[in-house]
């Protein structure tokens, strides 16, 4: 008999929000702050009464209407009178109201009545007020407070999202097994094909069918379970049911049941209708991918741990000796003084500034680790200051929470407190962080948070945070807050001028605003290479474009073939880092014999060749929320046979990548989608029609990558030791013609490190188009201005049907020059070399 208050909001851009809370809870219930980007623009909903006990709400923007029925409570979301989604149609709305603490109630009731309520005793027996996990006892002061709600998606059978799980990209039915669990945990060598929660949680899923995509964003940071049940379509035939039934067709339907341990029901319904509309809607709520500094798109070299300054110097030199480009050296926990973050081990790293100078001279960077646990040591200034200011999470008795992690007994910073975040951000200033320089960036690890002797290796749920909230309310958002504070610290360090780079292991919805994410402690086995693709696709469609998996596998020793294949896959994934745990054999790229060194070198060089394309894709992710790594269904939403594909993917809209993930493979079957599409092998130039599966022969040097007809991909024609050496190096354009003989592409360019692109509009955004034998370079955004010395020196056209008689360039300054060209009749390719066309000015190339 506890009344609940339901609120329905219309939000700009075809979004509805439903909030359900107790009308008068005993104490406030937790509502997740800081994830939703800004004050959302709500729309006035017009109401028209339906039948008695029902209400119809329309937002005046589109054709969407909310039909709300009172008894039983049900919401139908209709588009053009077709029900797209129903809420509580299965009656699984569940809301456990807060109750007076048991002891207080028993005392009160005993005074009034000698017989204690039997149902209350039963509750106590059921362990609802108190749960045991090993030696831990979790006391729920106001009793159990879980919430749940069901959503029926009509006509939908394909669902994606709710990372992070080592599972297929398409979400599976949970009827015969575990629900998907969202609970951030440190799981070393996690199991694959498992619905157990691992390091991060994004409580957001997408459903797609022919003609429509929808999304459900369940804004809750407590432990959450998601059950999925798909009922396939049933078609009746004439013979079975007679002529009347012939017209009946029962659509497929997927029911999704969300359950969270506490908080309120706060759910956003994203109504699309297209996949790209959904990405925009979700980014309107939680923000887009931060624009990364260019260096972070290069290759990163890491292990736990590079021993000392000499080791760092030797590994850095090894890359140059073997002519392998790389951008970032990483240091794990052993670089510190006894696992005290913001310090250096004086024996191993006596002169960290000199070491960074060495890297800086080669235009490279350093990333060091900074975890949320702080060693309990009164002589450690970070601990002493945080202790004095009361900046640690507290235990339920009121003292500082203490747990065991790498440094031994530790306390945990309460990043949910804005004052703690502000203070933590200040620790990154050069004066506070002795030995750090402007090329040092940060890696946040163990921030689920990991507590070695805690329940499930994490913090007790009744630990207390800022505002007196229990840890259970906000567990999944803890790591999000650390990354937020770290990114802010790096921005402040440069007085707001430089972009930060922060990698985090734990994440939540909106983490994309602060940096990159990786898939955690994977294993050096083929199955982990294979599962990394669906894992990264799932992160990508839920807003986190800057993602990757540890190349080679963190745990164990990869054989040479697996390592090569992993480098080849990693080179075509957004975050590209080699990493290995402490007790593994060294595996720098040149330690597996010349043949394998050559193959790894080639994979890394391919990454650097494509940097202009990568950077342009990150710009699109930043301004328009377009995922970088895309499952095929996003680019081909009307092709049913793309909906379940997860062993290949699109990079932007132009490249299709099918990494080799099987040992000793001699062929791979590649599905090339699109009945009107044409595809070109990016190495050989061979041409295929779309809508077919082709068997491609592969050797150890093959990375199956295909360029889509109708696209123009910008590349760099020369490669430096790192991205910093390539600023002024020339460009090439790879033009792949569509069946109609046309193509388009773009290039985004700025200084690669500052915020000037934002504040001063210092950027170039160029558009390339090819039509009727004319290639045009024009301005795509007139607001941007950025001087560039770079020239396009090479243009390669694939699919040009006949040999041209002449090629001429026309510049904006009125000059026209004939061009020497090569045409290959067998491959229908045209090659233009030794051009000198400035990338930032308008020009045309005429092929006659």
Buried (B, 14 or more C-beta within 10 A) or exposed (E): EEEBEBEBBBBEBBBBBBBBBBEEBEEEBBBBEBBBBEEBEEBEBEEEEEEEEBBBBBBEEBBBBBBBBEEEBBBBBBBEEEBBBBBBBBEBBBBBBBBBBBEEBBEEBEEEEEEEEEEBEEBEEEEBBEBEEEEBEBEBBBBBBBBBBBBBBBBBBBBBBBBBBBBBBBBBEBEEEEBBBBBBBBBEBBEBEBBBBBBBBBBBBBBBBEEBBBBBBBBBBBBBBBBBBBBEEEEBEEEEEEEEEBEEEEBBBBBBBBBBBBBBBBBBBBBBBBBBBBBBBBBBBBBBBBBBBBBBBBBBBBBBBBBBBEBBBBBBEBBEEBEBBBBBBBBBBBBBBEBBBBBBBEEBBEEBBEBBEBBBEBBBBBBBBBBBBBBBBEEBBBBEEBBEEEBBBBBBEEEBBBBBBBBEEBBBBBBBBEEBBEBBBBBBBBEBBEBBBBBBBBBBBBBBBBBBEBBBBBBBBBBBBBEEBBBBBBBBBBBBBBBBBBBBBBBBBBEEEBBBBBBBBBBBBBBBBBBBBBBBBBBBBBBBBBBBBBBBBBBBBBBBBBBBBBBBBBBBBBEBBBBBBBBBBBBBBBBBBBBBBEEBEEBBBBEBEEEBBBBBBBBBBBBBBBBBBBBBBBBBBBBEBBBBBBBBBBBBBEBEEBBBBBBBBBBBBBBBBBBBBBEEBEEBEBBBBBEEBBBBBBEEBBBBBBBEEBEBEBEBEBBBBBBBBBBBBBBBBBBBBBBBBBBEBBBBBBBBBBEEBBBBBBBBBBBBBBBBBEEEBBBBBBBBBBEEBEBBBEBBBEEBEBEBEBBBBBBBBBBBEEEBEEBEBBBEEEEEEEBEBEBEEEBBBBEBBEBEBBBBBBBBBBBE
